[in-house]
Amino acid sequence: MPQNYTNLSLSEALAQIAEAVNAELDHLLPLPDGPESRVVDAMRYSALDGGKRLRPFLVMQSSYLFNVSKSSALRVAAAIEMVHCYSLIHDDLPCMDNDDLRRGRPTCHRQFDEETALLAGDALLTKSFEVLAAEATHSDPAVRCELVWELAHASGSAGMVGGQMVDLRAAQFAMDVPAITRLQQMKTGRLFDFSCVAGAILAKAPHQQRQALKNYAHDMGLAFQIADDLLDVEGDAATVGKQTGKDADAGKATFISLLGVERARAQADMLAEQAIRHLDSFDEKADLLRATAKFVVNRRS
C-alpha cells in the first residue's frame, strides 16, 4: 500500500523518506566477503552518507499521486539515488572538479583512492539498472523496460553526462542564459524529470498527467540550479557541505554571473511559482510537491 504523507510537513516527509530510502539502499548493497568488498564499501560510503534525498523524495511523491505500492516506489527511488551518487563520485574526481569535501565529509576518492572511487561510481550506475530491471520493481516487464529506458536517456549523453561534458568545456565558449539553461537542464534537470515522472510510469498514468509532472520538474529543476548557483556565491562550505566559490574562481558563466544575484533570485522564485501551477490538475496529494518547489529556492545546503 502507498504511504499517506498528507498529514506530514515537508521536513517530516523528507526525513521519513530519506530514512526509508537509506534502509532500501542498505538492503540492496550488502557488503560481500572477499577483496571485492572494498568497492562495495566505497559504494555504501557514498550512497548511505545522507544528503537531502530530493530525487528519491520526488519519486515517492509522484508515486503517491497514483497509489503506487511503497515497495515498488522505494526500489525506483533507490535506483535514482544510486545514479545521483555515482555522478557525485565522478564529479569530485581530480580529472573533473577535484573536490575534497562532499556532504560535509571527505569525497570518495579522498576516503579511499581514485581507482576505488571510479569503480564505485561505475558499480552504482550499473546496480541502478539491475534494480529497475528486476521483477520486484514491477510485475509488468514493459513498465520495467520503460523505467530503464527513461533513466538511461536521462543519465547518458543526451542528459547528465552530456551536460557534464558541456560544463567542462563551458569556459571555452560565450555562454548566454539560453546556453546555461540548456546545460543545466541536461546536467541536473533530466534526473529531476525522471524522478517526477517515475510514479506515473509505475502507475501507467495517461500522457497528460505525465506531461504535467515533466513540466513541473523542468521549472523546479531550473529553480533548484539557480539556488545552487546562489549558494556557491553566498554560502559557506560548513553549511553547504562542499567547497563554495569554485565557479567564480574558474571563470565559469552561471545564472548569477549573467543575471546578478537579485535578478537570479527573482527568476528562481518565478520558476518555483510556475512549477506549482503545473500541478493544478492534481489534488491535495500534490501539496508536498508544491512545497518542494518553494523549498528548493530557499534551502541553505
N, C-alpha and C positions, 0 to 999 in steps of 0.2 A: 504494500500500500504506500502511496505517496505521503510524505510527512507534511503536516499542516504548519505553515510558517506565519499565518496571518496575524497571530497574537504576539509575535516577536518584534522587537525593534531591529533595525538594521544591524547594529553592533552585536546583538544577541544571535541573530541568524547567521551572520558572518562567522562568529565564534563556533556555533554549533556545527555548521557545515565544514569549517576548517578541521574541527576535531574528527568528524566522520570521514572526511577525505584522508586525513592522516592515518586513521585506522585502516582504511582501504589500501592505501599505499604500503603500509606496513605489512599487510596481508599479501599483497601482490609482489612484494620484493623481499622474500625471505632470504636470510643470509646462509649460503651453502657452505659445506665443508670443502676444503681444497684450496689451492692457491688462487683460483678464480674469485674467491671470496673478497679479495681486495677491491675489485672493480664494483662488486655489489655493495660493499661498504661505502665506496665513494658515491654510488647512485643513491643510497639511503641518506648519506650525509647531505646531499644536495636536494633531494626530494622531500625529506622529512624535517627540514630545518625551519618550517614555519612560513612566514610571508602572509600576505592578505588572502591568498587562495581566491582571488577575484574571478578568474576564469572558471574554476570548478563551481564557484558560487553561482555564476551565470548559467552554467549547465543545470545545476539543481533547480534554480528558479524557473528556467524555461521549461524544464520537465514537469515542475509542479503545476504550471499553467494547464497542462494536458493530462494530469493524473497519471503520469508515468511512474512505474514502480521505483521505489527508492534504490533497490539493488541495481537495476539497470542504469539509473541515472548516476549512481556513485561510480560505477565502472567507467563510464564515459568521462565523468569529472576527473577521475584519477588519470585517465589517459591523456587528457588535455594538460593536466599539471605536469605529467612526465615530459611532454613536448616542451612546455614552457621552461621547465628546469634544465632540460638538455640545452635549450637556446641560451640560458644564462651561463651555464658552464662554459660553452664555446665562446660566448660573447666576452667573458672575462679573461680568456687565454691571452698570453703575451702577443700572439700574432693578430689579435683583434684589439680589444680595449686595454688589455694588460692591467686589470684591476686586482687589487689585493683584498678588497672588502665587499661582501655581499650579504645583505640582510643582517648586518652587524657582526658577521663572523668572517674568518678567512675564506677566500674563494676556494673552490675545489682544488685547483692546481697548486695553491699555496698549502692547503691542508694535506694533500697527497703529493702529486707531482704532475707534470704536464701530460705524460703518457697516460697515466691512470685517468686523469680528468677527461682527456679526449675520448678514451674508450667508454667512460661512464656516460658521457653525453650520447655517444653512438648507441649504447645499450638502452638508455632511457627512451630514445626515439623509436628504436626497434620494438621495445616492450610495449609501447603505447598501441601499436598496430596489432600486436598479439592480443592485447586485451580487447580491443574493438572487434576483432575477428572471431573471438570465442563465442560459443553458443550461449554462455552465461550472460552475455551482454544483451542479447535479444534473440527470441526464438526464430525470427524471420531472417533468413540469410540475405535477402535483398536489402533489409534495413542495415544489417551489419556492413554490407558492401558499400552502401551509400555513406555511412559514417566514415569508413576507411577512405573512400574517395574524397569526401569533403575535407577531412583532416589532412590528407596528403596534399591536396590543392592549396590549402591554407598555409601549409608548412614549407612548401618547396619553392622553386624558382619563381613561381607566379605569386608567391606570398612572402612569408617571413624570411626565407633565405635570400630571395631576390631583393627584398627591401634592405637586408643587411649588406648585400653587395653594393647597392646604390649608396647606402650610408657610408661605407668605407671609401667610396670614391667621390663623395659629395663635395669635398673641399676643392676638387679639380674643376667643378662646374659652377656656373652662376645659378644658384638655386633660388627661385622665387617662391611665393606662397603656394601656387598650384603644385610645383615640383616637390616641396616639402610635404604637402598634404598627401600626394601620391606615395612618396617614400614611406611615410608613417602609416598610411593605410595598408601598405604591403607588410611592413616590418612588424607592426603591432596590431593593426585593425583586423587582419584576416583571422587571427586566432580568436578575437572577440566575436567576429561573425560566426565562426564555427560554434563557439560556446553558447551563443544566444539561439542558434537555430537547432542545436543538438536535440533539445527536448521535442521540438516539432518533428524532427526526423524519427525519433524513437516512437512518437505517437502517430506517425503517418498523417500529420496535420495537412490541411489544404494549403495551396500556394499562397493565398492572400495572407494567412497568418504567418507563414514563414517569412514573407517579404516584409511584413511589419516588424518582425524581430530583427531582420537583417538591417532595415533602415535605422532601428533603434541602436543596434550595435555600431553602425557606421558613425553616427553622430556622437554617441557616448565614447567610442574609441578615440575619436579626434579630440574630444574634450579631455580625456584621460592623458593623451600625449602632450597637449598644451600645458596641463597641470604638471606633468613630468618635467617639461622644459622650465616651468616656473620654479619647481623645486631645485633644479640644477643651478638656478641663479640665486634664489633666495634662501634655500635650505642649508642645513649644516650636516656633515657626514654622520654625526652621532644620532641625529633624529631620523634622517633619511635612510641610514643603514648602508650607504655606499658613498664613494667619493663624489663630491659636487664640484661644479665649476669646470668640468672637463670639456664641455662643448665650446665655451669661450676660449679656453686655453688652446684648443685645437683649431680655432678659427672656423668652426662649423656654423653654417647657417641654420637657425632654428626659428620657430614661431616667435620667440622672444626677440632675437636679433633683427627680424624682419618687421615685426609689428610693434615692438616695445612692450613693456610689462603691462601697462594699463589696457591697451587695446587687446593684447593677448588674453588677459583675464576676462575682459568683456566678451571676447569671442568664445571662450570656454563656457561661460555662463549661458550664452545664447545657444550653443550646441547642446548643452545639457537640457535646457527647456525644450528644444526641438526634439531631442531624443524621447523625452517624456510624452510628447504629443503623438509620437508613433505608436504608443501603447493605448490609445483611446479606445480601440476595439476590444480590449481586454478588461475584465472586471477587477475587483479588489485583489485578486490573486497576483496581479502585477504590481502591487503597491511597493514591494521591496525592490523591484527593478526600477521603479520610478525614483525611489530613494537613492538607489545606487548611482543614478546619473548625477544627482546632486553631490553625493559623497565623493565621486572621483575628482571633482573640481575643487573640493575643499580639504582634501587629505593633506597630511603633513609628512607622509612617508610613502 
